[in-house]
Amino acid sequence: MNTSSDAQQEIPLWPEGNPANQGTGEAVTEPSPNRLVVHHRPSVDMYVPEKFSTGAAVLVCPGGGYGVLAIDHEGEQVAQWLNARGIAAFVLKYRCGGGENGHPVPLNDALRGMRLIRSMAEEIGIEPDRVGVMGFSAGGHLASSVSTLWDEGNPEADDAIDRLSSRPDFSILVYPVISMRMVATHSGSRRNLLGDNPDEALVAKMSTDEQVNDKTPPTFLAHASDDRGVVPANSIQYFEALVKHGVPCELHMYEHGGHGFGMNTLKTKQNQWLDDLDVWLQRQVGTDDQ
């Protein structure tokens, strides 16, 4: 296997014959080549660093309002940054676009992604108890959903991958959508995920701050206080729920940055959030000095 951090290997999430693989495949929304729409055949792009020193891996969930995937500055560039720190990365190309790809489709893809990474642990050199999840904006909602709605796997499943746990060992949420309640939610993400008139039970279930418990993984949150796309209350409410349940956590609220800065650090005028994340990751998994 070529393990250069610039190399990708695309791995299907689901076996042939699974309904997820039926249809037309993926399409790129014009005129933005860095915005991907995945209707069918979800997958992960695998990035393994040349110096795989940590044994850790991260499932990266790009944002895009559950309508598209910001595959560049919230996907590929994130994977390269993680690789430089000795961490393997798997960029999740989950089904989106609303309609038939609303809930629970994206969550099913993300849970499968977590299990898939663990199934490859021996082959790649991943430690199964060092697999985290990271998400941006709507991808942050997806990552927080994985962090709160995970399961231990089905021991009776025919597919060996489905017998594995989908629980992340750590969670990184960057300007995440958290609440599905109208007072704080991102309306486009809510509509694409839950439809126009979701019932109260579904809204509560998918408001992930309301699903936090003492088994939610240690979490790093980053948000800008001038974010008008996804209001900071989302990160604050999730952080407060983590504290209430005794989950180790950090919330970094920056004065400037707006929404969607991702790896485009010029928007924040600094690399502060990445520096803070680097320090936190060193404590979680140990990282290569940069």
C-alpha positions as CSV (number, residue, x, y, z in Angstrom):
1,M,0.0,0.0,0.0
2,N,1.3,3.5,-0.8
3,T,1.1,5.4,2.4
4,S,2.1,8.8,1.2
5,S,-0.1,11.5,2.8
6,D,-0.8,12.9,-0.7
7,A,-2.2,9.6,-1.8
8,Q,-5.9,8.6,-1.5
9,Q,-7.6,5.3,-1.6
10,E,-11.4,5.5,-1.9
11,I,-13.1,2.8,0.0
12,P,-16.9,2.0,-0.4
13,L,-18.8,2.2,2.9
14,W,-21.2,-0.5,2.1
15,P,-20.9,-3.9,0.3
16,E,-22.2,-4.4,-3.3
17,G,-25.9,-5.1,-3.3
18,N,-26.6,-2.8,-0.4
19,P,-29.4,-0.2,-1.2
20,A,-26.9,2.6,-0.5
21,N,-25.0,1.7,-3.7
22,Q,-28.0,1.9,-6.0
23,G,-28.4,4.9,-8.2
24,T,-26.3,7.4,-10.2
25,G,-23.3,7.8,-7.9
26,E,-21.8,11.2,-7.1
27,A,-22.0,14.6,-8.8
28,V,-20.1,17.8,-8.4
29,T,-22.2,21.0,-8.0
30,E,-21.1,23.7,-10.5
31,P,-19.6,26.2,-10.5
32,S,-17.9,25.2,-7.2
33,P,-15.6,22.2,-7.8
34,N,-14.9,21.9,-4.1
35,R,-18.6,21.2,-3.3
36,L,-19.5,17.5,-3.7
37,V,-23.0,16.1,-3.7
38,V,-23.2,12.4,-2.9
39,H,-26.5,10.8,-3.8
40,H,-25.5,7.1,-3.8
41,R,-22.4,5.0,-3.2
42,P,-21.0,6.7,-0.1
43,S,-17.4,6.1,0.7
44,V,-14.3,7.3,2.6
45,D,-11.1,8.7,1.2
46,M,-8.3,7.2,3.2
47,Y,-5.1,9.1,4.0
48,V,-2.4,7.3,5.9
49,P,0.7,9.3,7.0
50,E,4.2,8.2,5.9
51,K,5.2,8.3,9.6
52,F,2.3,6.7,11.4
53,S,3.5,7.3,14.9
54,T,0.3,7.6,16.9
55,G,-1.8,4.6,15.9
56,A,-4.8,7.1,15.9
57,A,-7.3,7.7,13.2
58,V,-10.0,10.3,12.6
59,L,-13.3,10.1,10.6
60,V,-13.6,13.6,9.0
61,C,-17.1,14.8,8.3
62,P,-17.2,17.9,5.9
63,G,-20.0,20.4,6.3
64,G,-22.4,21.8,3.7
65,G,-25.8,22.0,5.3
66,Y,-26.6,18.3,4.6
67,G,-27.0,19.5,1.0
68,V,-23.4,19.4,-0.3
69,L,-20.0,18.5,1.1
70,A,-17.2,21.1,1.5
71,I,-14.7,18.4,0.5
72,D,-11.7,20.7,0.2
73,H,-11.1,22.9,3.3
74,E,-13.2,20.7,5.5
75,G,-12.0,17.4,4.1
76,E,-8.8,16.8,2.1
77,Q,-6.9,19.7,3.7
78,V,-7.9,18.5,7.2
79,A,-6.7,15.0,6.4
80,Q,-3.3,16.3,5.3
81,W,-3.0,18.4,8.5
82,L,-3.8,15.3,10.6
83,N,-1.3,13.2,8.6
84,A,1.4,15.7,9.4
85,R,0.8,14.9,13.0
86,G,1.0,11.1,12.6
87,I,-2.7,10.5,12.5
88,A,-4.6,8.6,9.8
89,A,-7.6,10.3,8.3
90,F,-10.7,9.0,6.6
91,V,-12.8,11.7,4.8
92,L,-16.4,10.7,4.8
93,K,-18.3,11.2,1.6
94,Y,-21.8,10.7,3.1
95,R,-25.1,10.8,1.3
96,C,-26.7,14.2,1.4
97,G,-29.0,16.5,-0.5
98,G,-32.2,16.1,1.6
99,G,-35.2,14.1,0.5
100,E,-34.5,10.4,0.5
101,N,-31.1,11.2,1.9
102,G,-32.4,12.8,5.1
103,H,-32.3,11.2,8.5
104,P,-31.2,8.5,9.2
105,V,-29.1,8.1,6.0
106,P,-26.1,10.4,6.9
107,L,-25.9,9.0,10.4
108,N,-26.0,5.5,9.1
109,D,-23.1,6.3,6.8
110,A,-21.1,7.9,9.6
111,L,-21.7,5.0,12.0
112,R,-20.6,2.6,9.3
113,G,-17.5,4.7,8.7
114,M,-16.5,4.4,12.3
115,R,-16.9,0.6,12.1
116,L,-15.1,0.4,8.8
117,I,-12.0,2.1,10.3
118,R,-11.9,-0.3,13.2
119,S,-12.2,-3.2,10.8
120,M,-9.0,-2.1,9.1
121,A,-7.1,-1.6,12.3
122,E,-4.7,-4.5,12.0
123,E,-4.1,-4.0,8.3
124,I,-3.1,-0.3,8.7
125,G,-1.7,-0.2,12.2
126,I,-4.6,1.6,13.8
127,E,-5.3,1.1,17.5
128,P,-9.0,0.4,17.7
129,D,-9.3,2.4,20.9
130,R,-7.8,5.5,19.3
131,V,-10.4,6.3,16.6
132,G,-12.0,9.7,16.8
133,V,-14.5,11.8,14.8
134,M,-14.3,15.3,13.5
135,G,-16.9,17.5,11.8
136,F,-17.5,21.0,10.6
137,S,-20.8,22.8,10.5
138,A,-23.5,20.3,9.5
139,G,-20.6,17.8,9.5
140,G,-20.2,18.8,13.1
141,H,-23.8,17.9,13.7
142,L,-23.1,14.5,12.2
143,A,-20.0,14.0,14.3
144,S,-21.9,15.0,17.4
145,S,-24.7,12.6,16.4
146,V,-22.1,9.8,16.2
147,S,-20.7,10.9,19.6
148,T,-24.1,10.6,21.3
149,L,-26.1,8.0,19.2
150,W,-23.3,5.4,18.7
151,D,-23.9,1.8,19.5
152,E,-21.7,-1.2,20.4
153,G,-22.5,-3.1,17.1
154,N,-24.7,-6.0,16.4
155,P,-23.0,-9.3,17.5
156,E,-25.4,-11.3,15.4
157,A,-24.8,-9.3,12.1
158,D,-23.8,-11.3,9.0
159,D,-21.4,-8.5,8.1
160,A,-18.4,-8.6,10.4
161,I,-18.0,-4.8,10.1
162,D,-21.5,-4.3,11.6
163,R,-20.4,-6.3,14.7
164,L,-18.0,-3.5,15.7
165,S,-18.5,-0.5,17.9
166,S,-19.2,2.9,16.3
167,R,-18.3,4.8,19.5
168,P,-15.6,7.5,18.9
169,D,-12.8,7.7,21.4
170,F,-12.6,11.4,21.0
171,S,-14.6,14.1,19.2
172,I,-13.6,17.4,17.5
173,L,-16.5,19.8,16.6
174,V,-15.7,22.9,14.6
175,Y,-18.5,25.6,14.4
176,P,-21.0,22.7,14.6
177,V,-24.7,22.7,14.1
178,I,-26.0,21.1,17.4
179,S,-29.6,22.0,18.0
180,M,-32.5,21.2,15.7
181,R,-34.7,23.6,17.7
182,M,-35.7,26.7,15.8
183,V,-34.2,29.2,18.3
184,A,-30.6,28.0,17.6
185,T,-30.6,25.7,14.6
186,H,-29.3,26.2,11.1
187,S,-32.5,26.1,9.1
188,G,-31.0,24.6,5.9
189,S,-29.4,21.8,7.8
190,R,-32.5,21.1,9.7
191,R,-34.7,21.1,6.5
192,N,-32.3,18.8,4.6
193,L,-32.0,16.4,7.5
194,L,-35.4,16.3,9.0
195,G,-37.8,17.7,6.4
196,D,-40.2,20.6,6.6
197,N,-42.3,19.4,9.6
198,P,-40.4,17.0,11.9
199,D,-42.2,15.8,15.0
200,E,-41.1,16.8,18.5
201,A,-39.5,13.4,19.2
202,L,-37.3,13.6,16.1
203,V,-36.3,17.2,16.8
204,A,-35.3,16.2,20.4
205,K,-33.4,13.1,19.3
206,M,-31.4,15.0,16.7
207,S,-30.7,18.0,19.0
208,T,-27.4,16.4,20.1
209,D,-26.9,18.5,23.2
210,E,-30.0,16.8,24.6
211,Q,-28.5,13.4,23.9
212,V,-25.1,13.9,25.7
213,N,-24.5,11.4,28.6
214,D,-21.5,10.2,30.6
215,K,-20.4,7.9,27.8
216,T,-20.0,10.7,25.3
217,P,-16.3,10.9,24.3
218,P,-13.9,13.7,25.3
219,T,-14.6,16.7,23.1
220,F,-12.9,19.7,21.6
221,L,-15.1,22.5,20.4
222,A,-14.1,25.6,18.3
223,H,-16.4,28.4,17.2
224,A,-16.2,32.1,16.3
225,S,-18.4,34.5,18.3
226,D,-19.1,36.5,15.1
227,D,-20.6,33.4,13.4
228,R,-23.9,34.3,11.8
229,G,-24.3,31.1,9.9
230,V,-24.4,28.7,12.9
231,V,-24.8,30.8,16.0
232,P,-22.4,30.1,18.9
233,A,-25.2,28.9,21.1
234,N,-24.9,25.6,19.4
235,S,-21.4,24.9,20.7
236,I,-22.2,26.5,24.1
237,Q,-25.2,24.3,24.7
238,Y,-23.2,21.2,23.8
239,F,-20.3,22.2,26.0
240,E,-22.7,22.8,28.9
241,A,-24.2,19.4,28.5
242,L,-20.7,17.8,28.5
243,V,-19.8,19.6,31.7
244,K,-23.1,18.6,33.3
245,H,-22.3,14.9,32.6
246,G,-18.7,15.1,33.6
247,V,-17.3,14.6,30.1
248,P,-13.8,16.0,29.6
249,C,-14.1,18.9,27.2
250,E,-12.8,22.2,25.9
251,L,-14.6,25.1,24.2
252,H,-12.6,27.7,22.3
253,M,-14.6,30.7,21.3
254,Y,-12.7,33.1,19.1
255,E,-13.6,36.8,18.5
256,H,-13.2,36.6,14.7
257,G,-13.7,34.0,12.1
258,G,-17.3,34.0,11.0
259,H,-18.6,30.7,9.7
260,G,-16.9,28.1,7.5
261,F,-13.3,29.0,8.0
262,G,-12.1,25.4,8.2
263,M,-8.5,25.2,7.1
264,N,-8.8,28.7,5.4
265,T,-7.0,30.2,8.4
266,L,-6.7,33.6,6.6
267,K,-10.4,34.1,7.5
268,T,-9.5,34.0,11.2
269,K,-6.3,36.0,10.7
270,Q,-4.5,33.4,12.8
271,N,-3.8,29.7,13.2
272,Q,-5.0,29.8,16.8
273,W,-7.7,27.2,16.5
274,L,-5.3,24.7,14.9
275,D,-2.7,25.5,17.5
276,D,-5.2,24.8,20.3
277,L,-6.4,21.6,18.6
278,D,-2.8,20.5,18.2
279,V,-2.2,20.8,22.0
280,W,-5.4,19.0,22.8
281,L,-4.6,16.1,20.4
282,Q,-1.2,15.7,21.9
283,R,-3.0,15.0,25.2
284,Q,-5.4,12.6,23.6
285,V,-3.2,10.5,21.3
286,G,0.3,12.1,21.2
287,T,1.2,13.8,17.9
288,D,4.4,14.5,16.0
289,D,6.0,17.8,16.7
290,Q,5.6,20.2,13.8
